[in-house]
């Protein structure tokens, strides 16, 4: 397996182009199942998860073509055109779905258009229990018959889906997206209460509207969808990745650097920006993106609690902990989204981090400096937190099992190296 080697201590300075949002692109790709006409998605990131879903859609019969590739990555983007002229299969096989839990997003589109779906239970990062129960219960509210057997979800609605009132017991981005897709072709009105408000959900809604769907309430906790008989194709630009921009903002902060994040949207990262400013980091929105800078001295310890959007993102918790590990003072980090998302703590401890976990909270007492070490990535965001720690550490850090990184970060080493990081991939 590939590894990443980092020699820490360099201050990051320069520009980093922000890629399209993986978590927006995946449901947008799944929405291609709703129409026979082409759906063209611009600013698509080149990532393992995108390739996995493209392979799955290909098995289902979607024709896929790539047009264009930005020379430096980021917001100029590549364009993927998907056309589900004919659904060749309604079975999403285990070998593909097990690689990424977002694959379950094909469920809503298949049932809505074909009246049936046979989708393997998904896999993905081992960061806690993330059941698909809300997806299935929501589809039942829209008239689908659901059965789970042999590791597969069997969904049937031979007469089509009908509108319904779905109240999510807790906020789920994936379930909100799956039901938005399904409800677009259902007969009548669907109300999704306690719906997710993330920018990625809004981006999906805007694309569905451009395809002819009738969607209201985007950005609120109640989304109302009036089903239509059919949708058409469109061209849509994927929003910039707020988690990638947040990660690089923290990379600039942890190294005392000054970096312009090209294409980043401050409005999508308000919770992180607030905490960065509390920690003594300067963040400003400029015409071309967000500038993040920190002068001499250590960042200040700041408490953080992860919450559904617009709260602090769970997908930035590990990276923020890496910065707090060398901050001045102490910070309490509380994880409320996933129950098993402190697996990076033991690896950060190998680099000298002083972190004590008490249930869902971790007390981080900042060390004056971190030390390079050989560490092991456990999931996507944990792996990049170790890279950030390595950028600030004294000496050499080797990060193992970096295939996790390739699921969510496009050209990570190249982007960091362009700003002065001493980082390279060691290929086996």
C-alpha positions in Angstrom: 0.0 0.0 0.0 1.1 3.6 -0.6 2.4 5.7 2.2 2.9 9.4 2.6 6.2 10.9 4.0 6.2 14.4 5.5 9.1 16.4 6.9 7.4 18.9 9.2 8.2 22.4 10.2 7.6 24.3 6.9 5.2 27.3 7.0 2.6 26.9 4.2 2.3 30.0 1.9 0.6 30.3 -1.5 -2.6 29.3 -3.1 -4.6 26.0 -3.1 -7.5 25.5 -5.6 -10.5 23.8 -3.9 -12.1 20.9 -5.8 -15.7 20.2 -6.2 -17.5 18.7 -3.2 -17.4 14.9 -3.2 -20.5 14.8 -0.9 -22.4 17.0 -3.3 -21.2 15.1 -6.5 -22.3 11.7 -5.3 -26.1 12.4 -4.9 -26.0 14.5 -8.1 -24.6 11.5 -10.0 -27.3 9.3 -8.5 -30.0 11.7 -9.7 -29.0 10.8 -13.3 -31.2 7.7 -12.8 -34.3 9.8 -12.9 -34.2 10.8 -16.6 -33.4 9.4 -20.0 -31.7 12.7 -20.9 -28.1 13.6 -20.2 -27.1 15.1 -16.9 -23.8 17.0 -17.1 -22.0 17.8 -13.9 -19.1 20.3 -13.9 -16.4 20.8 -11.3 -16.3 17.1 -10.5 -13.4 16.0 -8.3 -11.2 13.1 -9.4 -11.6 10.8 -6.4 -11.9 7.1 -5.7 -15.4 7.5 -4.4 -16.5 9.2 -7.7 -15.0 6.4 -9.7 -16.7 3.8 -7.5 -20.2 5.3 -8.0 -19.5 5.8 -11.7 -18.7 2.1 -12.0 -21.9 1.2 -10.1 -24.0 3.5 -12.4 -22.4 1.9 -15.4 -23.5 -1.6 -14.2 -27.1 -0.2 -13.9 -26.9 0.9 -17.5 -25.9 4.6 -17.3 -23.7 5.9 -20.2 -20.9 7.9 -18.8 -18.5 10.3 -20.6 -15.8 12.6 -19.2 -15.1 15.9 -20.9 -12.3 18.2 -19.7 -9.9 18.3 -16.8 -8.6 21.3 -15.0 -4.7 21.3 -15.3 -4.2 22.2 -11.6 -7.3 20.6 -10.1 -9.9 22.7 -8.3 -12.8 24.9 -9.2 -12.2 25.0 -13.0 -13.3 21.4 -12.8 -13.9 18.4 -15.0 -17.3 17.6 -16.6 -19.0 14.3 -16.3 -22.0 13.5 -18.5 -24.3 10.7 -17.4 -27.2 9.4 -19.5 -29.6 6.7 -18.1 -31.2 6.2 -21.5 -32.1 2.7 -20.5 -31.9 1.1 -17.0 -30.2 -2.2 -17.8 -30.3 -3.6 -14.3 -32.0 -2.7 -11.0 -29.4 -4.6 -8.9 -26.6 -2.8 -7.2 -24.1 -5.6 -6.4 -22.3 -6.1 -3.2 -18.8 -5.9 -4.7 -19.3 -2.2 -5.6 -21.7 -1.1 -2.9 -19.5 -2.5 -0.1 -16.7 0.0 -1.0 -18.7 3.1 -0.2 -21.9 3.6 1.8 -23.0 6.5 -0.4 -23.8 3.9 -3.1 -27.2 3.4 -1.3 -28.2 6.7 -3.0 -29.1 4.8 -6.1 -32.0 3.2 -4.2 -34.4 6.1 -4.4 -33.8 6.8 -8.1 -34.2 3.1 -9.1 -37.5 2.7 -7.2 -38.9 6.0 -8.4 -38.2 5.3 -12.1 -38.3 1.5 -12.4 -40.6 0.5 -9.5 -38.1 -1.8 -8.0 -34.5 -2.0 -6.7 -32.2 -4.7 -5.4 -29.4 -2.9 -3.5 -26.7 -4.4 -1.4 -26.3 -3.1 2.2 -23.5 -0.5 2.0 -20.0 -0.4 3.4 -17.7 2.6 4.0 -15.5 4.0 6.8 -15.6 2.3 10.2 -16.5 5.4 12.2 -19.6 4.2 13.9 -23.0 2.8 13.3 -24.6 4.6 10.3 -27.7 2.5 9.5 -29.8 2.9 6.4 -33.1 2.5 8.4 -34.1 6.1 7.8 -33.8 5.6 4.0 -35.9 2.5 4.2 -38.6 3.8 6.5 -38.9 7.0 4.4 -39.4 4.9 1.2 -42.1 2.9 3.0 -43.8 6.2 3.7 -43.8 6.8 0.0 -45.5 3.5 -0.7 -42.6 1.2 -1.3 -42.6 -2.4 0.0 -39.2 -3.0 1.7 -37.5 -6.3 2.6 -34.0 -7.0 3.7 -32.6 -10.4 3.0 -29.3 -12.0 2.2 -27.5 -8.7 2.7 -29.6 -6.9 0.1 -32.4 -4.3 0.3 -35.3 -5.2 -1.9 -37.6 -2.3 -2.6 -40.8 -2.6 -4.8 -43.4 0.0 -5.9 -44.9 -1.6 -9.0 -47.5 1.2 -9.3 -45.0 3.9 -8.6 -44.3 5.9 -5.5 -46.8 8.3 -3.9 -46.3 11.4 -1.8 -46.1 11.1 1.9 -45.1 12.9 5.1 -41.7 11.8 6.5 -40.5 13.0 9.8 -36.9 12.1 10.4 -36.2 11.2 14.1 -32.8 12.7 13.7 -31.1 14.6 10.9 -29.6 12.4 8.1 -28.0 13.9 5.1 -28.1 10.7 3.1 -31.7 9.8 3.9 -32.8 13.4 3.0 -31.0 13.2 -0.3 -32.3 9.7 -1.2 -35.9 10.7 -0.4 -35.6 14.0 -2.4 -34.5 11.9 -5.4 -37.3 9.4 -4.9 -40.0 12.0 -4.2 -39.3 13.9 -7.4 -41.1 11.3 -9.4 -43.7 10.3 -6.8 -47.4 11.1 -7.3 -48.5 14.0 -5.1 -46.8 16.0 -2.4 -44.0 14.8 -0.1 -43.0 16.6 3.0 -39.6 15.9 4.6 -39.6 17.2 8.2 -36.4 17.6 10.2 -34.5 17.4 6.9 -30.8 18.1 6.5 -29.8 21.7 5.7 -26.3 21.1 4.4 -25.0 23.0 1.3 -24.7 19.6 -0.5 -28.5 19.0 0.1 -29.2 22.5 -1.3 -27.0 21.8 -4.3 -28.9 18.5 -5.1 -32.2 20.4 -4.7 -31.1 23.1 -7.2 -30.1 20.5 -9.7 -33.4 18.6 -9.4 -35.2 21.9 -9.9 -33.1 22.5 -13.1 -34.2 19.0 -14.2 -37.9 20.0 -13.8 -38.6 18.9 -10.2 -40.7 21.1 -7.9 -38.8 21.5 -4.7 -39.3 24.1 -1.9 -37.8 24.8 1.5 -34.1 24.1 0.6 -31.9 25.3 3.4 -34.7 24.8 6.0 -35.6 21.8 8.1 -38.8 21.2 6.0 -38.5 20.3 2.3 -41.6 20.0 0.2 -41.6 18.2 -3.1 -44.4 18.1 -5.6 -43.9 15.0 -7.7 -43.8 15.3 -11.5 -44.3 12.6 -14.2 -40.8 13.0 -15.6 -37.6 15.0 -15.5 -35.2 16.2 -18.2 -31.5 16.6 -18.4 -29.5 19.7 -17.4 -26.0 21.1 -16.9 -25.0 21.7 -13.3 -21.9 23.0 -11.5 -20.9 21.1 -8.3 -20.3 23.4 -5.3 -16.7 23.7 -3.8 -15.9 21.2 -1.2 -16.3 22.8 2.2 -14.6 20.0 4.0 -11.5 20.2 1.7 -11.4 23.9 2.2 -11.7 23.5 5.9 -8.9 21.0 6.0 -6.6 23.3 4.1 -7.6 26.2 6.3 -6.5 24.1 9.3 -3.3 23.2 7.5 -2.5 26.9 7.1 -3.3 27.5 10.7 -1.4 24.6 12.2 1.8 25.7 10.3 1.5 29.4 11.0 1.1 29.9 7.3 -0.8 32.2 4.9 -2.8 30.5 2.2 -5.5 31.6 -0.2 -8.1 28.9 -0.8 -9.3 29.5 -4.4 -13.0 29.1 -4.9 -13.8 28.4 -1.2 -17.1 29.8 0.2 -17.0 31.3 3.6 -20.8 31.0 3.9 -20.4 27.2 3.8 -17.8 27.2 6.7 -19.1 29.7 9.2 -18.8 27.4 12.2 -15.2 26.5 11.5 -14.3 30.1 10.7 -15.7 31.2 14.0 -13.6 28.7 15.9 -10.5 29.6 13.9 -10.9 33.2 14.8 -11.3 32.3 18.5 -8.0 30.4 18.2 -6.3 33.5 16.9 -6.3 32.7 13.2 -7.1 35.4 10.7 -9.7 34.4 8.1 -11.0 36.8 5.4 -13.2 36.3 2.3 -11.6 37.7 -0.8 -12.8 37.9 -4.4 -11.1 34.6 -5.4 -11.7 32.7 -2.2 -10.8 32.5 1.5 -7.5 33.7 2.9 -6.3 32.0 6.1 -3.3 33.2 8.0 -1.7 32.9 11.4 1.4 34.9 12.6 4.0 34.0 15.2 3.0 32.2 18.4 0.8 29.2 19.0 -2.9 29.0 18.4 -5.2 29.2 21.4 -7.1 26.2 22.8 -10.8 26.4 21.8 -13.7 24.0 22.7 -15.7 22.4 19.9 -18.8 20.3 19.7 -19.8 18.7 16.4 -23.4 19.2 15.3 -25.5 18.9 12.1 -25.1 21.8 9.7 -24.9 24.8 10.3 -23.0 23.5 13.4 -19.3 22.4 13.5 -18.9 19.6 11.0 -18.0 16.1 12.3 -15.8 15.8 9.1 -13.5 18.5 10.5 -13.3 17.2 14.0 -10.1 15.1 13.6 -8.3 17.9 11.7 -9.3 20.5 14.4 -8.0 18.1 17.1 -4.6 18.0 15.3 -4.4 21.8 15.5 -5.4 21.8 19.1 -2.7 19.2 19.9 -0.1 21.9 19.6 -2.1 24.9 20.7 -1.6 27.0 23.8 -3.8 25.8 26.7 -6.5 23.1 26.6 -9.5 22.3 24.4 -12.6 20.1 24.9 -13.7 18.4 21.7 -17.1 16.7 21.9 -18.4 14.4 19.1 -22.2 14.1 18.9 -22.6 12.7 15.4 -20.7 9.4 15.3 -19.9 7.3 18.4 -16.6 5.9 17.1 -14.8 8.9 15.7 -11.9 9.2 18.0 -9.8 6.5 16.4 -7.2 9.0 15.4 -6.4 9.8 19.1 -4.1 6.9 19.6 -2.1 7.8 16.5 -1.9 11.5 17.4 -0.6 10.3 20.8 2.3 8.6 19.0 3.3 12.1 17.8 3.2 13.5 21.3 -0.4 14.7 21.5 -1.8 14.8 25.0 -5.5 13.7 24.5 -7.7 12.1 27.1 -11.0 10.6 25.9 -14.1 10.5 28.2 -17.0 8.9 26.3 -18.0 11.3 23.6 -15.5 14.0 24.7 -11.8 14.4 24.3 -9.7 16.8 26.4 -6.7 18.0 24.4 -3.9 19.7 26.3 -1.7 21.4 23.8 2.0 20.4 23.6 4.6 22.9 22.7 5.5 20.8 19.7 4.7 17.5 18.1 7.2 14.9 17.0 7.2 13.0 13.7 6.4 9.3 13.9 5.1 6.4 11.9 1.3 6.3 12.1 -1.7 4.4 10.7 -4.8 6.0 9.1 -8.1 4.5 10.2 -10.6 6.5 8.1 -10.8 9.4 5.6 -10.8 12.3 8.0 -8.5 10.7 10.6 -5.9 10.1 7.9 -5.8 13.7 6.8 -5.6 14.8 10.5 -2.3 12.8 10.7 -1.0 14.6 7.6 -1.8 18.0 9.3 0.0 16.9 12.4 2.9 15.8 10.4 3.1 19.2 8.7 3.6 20.9 12.1 5.7 18.2 13.7 9.5 18.1 14.1 11.1 15.5 12.0 9.7 12.9 9.7 6.2 11.4 9.7 5.1 8.4 7.7 1.3 7.9 7.2 0.3 4.4 6.3 -2.9 3.2 4.6 -3.4 6.4 2.7 -6.0 4.8 0.4 -8.5 6.4 2.7 -7.2 9.8 1.6 -7.8 9.0 -2.1 -11.5 8.7 -1.3 -11.8 12.3 -0.4 -8.8 14.5 -1.3 -7.8 15.3 -4.8 -4.0 15.7 -5.4 -3.4 16.3 -1.7 0.4 16.0 -1.8 0.6 18.2 -4.9 -1.5 21.0 -3.4 0.4 21.0 -0.1 3.8 20.8 -1.8 2.9 23.9 -4.0 2.6 25.9 -0.8 6.0 24.8 0.6 5.2 21.5 2.4 7.9 18.8 2.2 5.6 15.9 1.4 5.7 12.9 -1.0 3.9 9.7 -1.7 5.9 6.5 -1.4 4.5 3.9 -3.8 4.8 0.2 -3.1 
